[in-house]
Amino acid sequence: MDVRINPSILSADFVNMQRDLERISNADYAHVDVMDNHFVPNLTFGPQMVQRIQETSPIPLDVHLMISDPDRWAPGYAELGVFSVTFHLEAAGDPVALARSLRARGSRAGVAIKPDTPVDALLDIVQEFDQILVMTVEPGFGGQSFMPTVLPKLGELTRAISAQGCDVWLQVDGGVTEETIVQAAEAGADTFVAGSSVFGHASPDLAIDALRLAAGEHVHAR
């Protein structure tokens, strides 16, 4: 099983975005947080900015939509040609239909849940998604502390995925460091979003390598 490290460009220098994207070229994907100041109390990128990042990034984009009404807006991000689009279960009217719409447009389909959201609604439909993101902080801002209390959800999802015999990536996002990535990997995650611990490092590429190494033994052991 592979380890995937997806640095969050929410922690990058927005004025020097292309430079910072080049500094993480050894990562698997660039994690792009789209926030609408409604679903979460922050405002970041829109479709035009994501399109430009898509045109200049040396690695594929993993787009995370923290927005209201993703049923309406998410397909447009898939049409930009990004690798994956993840929407929030809490905001979607019909998550299965939306996931199928994203796949039909050539994007991998992901669904995310906030720390307080139970996984129950996902357990019988995990096969409808390519990726499930369990937030390990409250969505909206970078630099928060990892919440280990959400890790049991990864175990529940891992068992459901195994029972249904499907290939679904389990992603965590928030407070991921060399220490907490081990906890997340042991709990079942294989895809890790890291912002401050990558872009706050003097050499982001070395930080990525260190995170990959820290998680690797625990992910491959499953």
C-alpha positions in Angstrom: 0.0 0.0 0.0 1.4 3.4 -1.0 1.9 6.4 1.1 0.8 9.7 -0.4 1.9 13.1 0.8 -0.2 16.0 -0.3 1.1 19.4 0.9 -1.7 22.0 1.5 -0.9 25.1 -0.4 -3.0 27.0 2.1 0.3 27.3 3.9 2.2 28.4 0.9 3.2 32.0 0.0 0.3 33.1 -2.2 2.5 35.8 -3.8 5.0 33.2 -4.8 2.7 30.3 -5.5 4.6 28.9 -8.5 7.9 29.0 -6.6 6.3 27.1 -3.7 4.7 24.6 -6.0 8.1 23.8 -7.4 9.5 23.3 -3.9 7.0 20.4 -3.4 7.6 18.7 -6.7 8.5 15.5 -4.9 5.1 15.3 -3.3 2.3 13.1 -4.8 -0.4 15.8 -5.1 -0.9 19.5 -4.2 -3.8 19.9 -1.9 -5.9 22.9 -2.8 -8.4 24.1 -0.2 -11.3 26.0 -1.7 -13.3 27.9 0.9 -16.3 30.1 0.4 -16.6 32.0 3.8 -20.0 30.3 4.2 -19.5 26.6 4.9 -16.3 27.5 6.7 -15.3 31.0 8.1 -12.5 31.6 5.6 -12.2 32.6 1.9 -9.5 31.3 -0.4 -9.5 30.2 -4.0 -12.1 30.1 -6.7 -12.2 28.3 -10.1 -10.0 30.8 -11.9 -7.2 30.5 -9.4 -7.5 26.7 -9.3 -7.3 26.7 -13.1 -4.2 28.7 -13.1 -2.6 26.5 -10.4 -3.6 23.5 -12.5 -1.7 25.0 -15.5 1.5 25.7 -13.5 1.7 22.9 -10.9 4.4 20.2 -11.5 2.2 17.7 -9.7 -1.6 16.9 -9.9 -4.1 18.8 -7.9 -6.2 17.3 -5.0 -9.0 19.8 -4.6 -10.8 20.0 -1.3 -14.1 21.9 -1.5 -15.1 23.4 1.8 -18.1 25.1 0.2 -21.9 25.2 0.4 -24.0 23.6 -2.4 -21.2 21.4 -3.9 -23.9 19.6 -5.9 -24.0 22.7 -8.0 -20.3 23.8 -7.9 -18.1 20.8 -7.6 -18.6 19.5 -11.2 -17.0 22.7 -12.5 -13.8 22.0 -10.7 -13.7 18.5 -12.2 -14.0 20.1 -15.6 -10.8 22.0 -15.0 -8.9 18.7 -15.3 -7.8 18.4 -11.7 -6.9 14.9 -10.4 -9.4 14.7 -7.6 -12.3 16.7 -6.2 -13.4 16.2 -2.6 -16.7 17.7 -1.3 -18.1 17.6 2.2 -20.8 15.1 3.2 -22.4 17.7 5.4 -23.0 20.1 2.5 -24.0 17.7 -0.3 -27.6 17.0 -1.1 -26.9 13.7 -2.9 -23.4 12.6 -2.3 -23.6 9.5 -4.4 -25.0 11.3 -7.5 -22.4 14.0 -7.1 -19.5 11.5 -6.8 -20.7 9.8 -10.0 -20.9 13.2 -11.7 -17.3 14.0 -10.8 -16.1 10.6 -12.1 -18.1 11.2 -15.3 -16.1 14.4 -15.8 -12.7 12.6 -15.4 -11.9 13.4 -11.8 -11.5 11.1 -8.9 -14.4 11.6 -6.4 -13.7 12.2 -2.7 -16.0 12.9 0.2 -14.9 14.6 3.4 -16.3 14.7 7.0 -15.7 17.1 9.8 -14.4 15.9 13.1 -17.8 15.8 14.7 -19.6 14.0 11.8 -20.2 10.3 12.3 -19.1 7.9 9.6 -22.3 5.9 9.7 -23.8 7.5 6.6 -20.7 6.4 4.6 -20.2 2.8 5.7 -22.7 1.3 3.2 -21.6 3.5 0.3 -17.8 3.6 0.5 -17.6 2.0 -2.9 -19.0 5.1 -4.5 -15.9 7.1 -3.7 -12.3 7.0 -4.6 -11.2 8.8 -1.5 -12.6 9.6 2.0 -11.2 12.5 3.9 -11.4 12.5 7.7 -10.7 15.9 9.0 -8.3 15.9 11.9 -8.9 19.6 12.7 -12.0 21.8 12.3 -11.9 22.9 8.7 -11.3 26.5 7.8 -7.7 27.5 8.9 -4.3 26.0 8.8 -1.9 25.6 11.7 -4.3 23.8 14.1 -3.5 20.9 16.4 -4.2 17.3 15.4 -7.3 15.7 16.9 -6.5 12.1 17.7 -10.1 11.6 18.9 -11.2 11.2 15.3 -8.9 8.3 14.5 -11.3 5.5 15.4 -13.4 6.6 12.3 -10.5 5.5 10.1 -10.8 2.0 11.6 -14.5 1.9 10.9 -14.0 3.0 7.3 -11.1 0.6 6.8 -13.3 -2.3 7.8 -16.1 -1.2 5.6 -13.8 -0.8 2.6 -12.3 -4.2 3.2 -15.8 -5.8 3.6 -16.9 -4.3 0.3 -13.7 -5.2 -1.5 -13.1 -1.8 -3.0 -10.0 0.5 -3.4 -10.6 3.7 -1.5 -7.9 6.0 -0.3 -8.2 7.2 3.3 -7.0 10.7 3.8 -6.4 12.8 6.9 -6.0 16.6 6.9 -5.0 18.8 9.7 -2.1 19.0 12.2 -0.1 16.3 10.3 3.5 16.2 11.5 6.2 13.5 11.7 4.7 12.4 15.0 1.0 12.6 14.3 1.3 11.0 10.8 2.4 7.8 12.6 -0.9 7.8 14.6 -2.9 8.4 11.5 -1.2 5.7 9.5 -1.6 3.1 12.3 -5.3 4.0 12.4 -5.7 3.3 8.6 -4.9 6.4 6.7 -2.7 6.2 3.6 -3.0 9.7 2.2 -1.8 12.7 4.3 -2.4 16.4 3.9 0.3 18.5 5.6 0.6 22.3 5.4 2.5 24.0 8.1 4.9 21.1 8.7 5.9 21.2 5.0 5.9 24.9 4.1 7.1 26.0 7.5 10.3 23.9 6.9 13.4 25.5 5.4 13.4 22.7 2.8 9.8 21.6 2.0 11.1 18.7 -0.1 13.0 17.3 2.8 9.9 17.7 5.0 7.9 15.6 2.5 10.5 12.9 2.5 10.5 12.8 6.3 6.7 12.5 6.4 6.7 9.7 3.8 9.4 7.8 5.8 7.6 8.2 9.1 4.3 6.9 7.7 5.7 4.3 5.4 6.4 1.5 7.8 3.0 1.7 9.3 1.0 1.9 6.1 3.0 -0.9 4.4 2.5 -3.2 7.4 -1.2 -3.5 6.9 
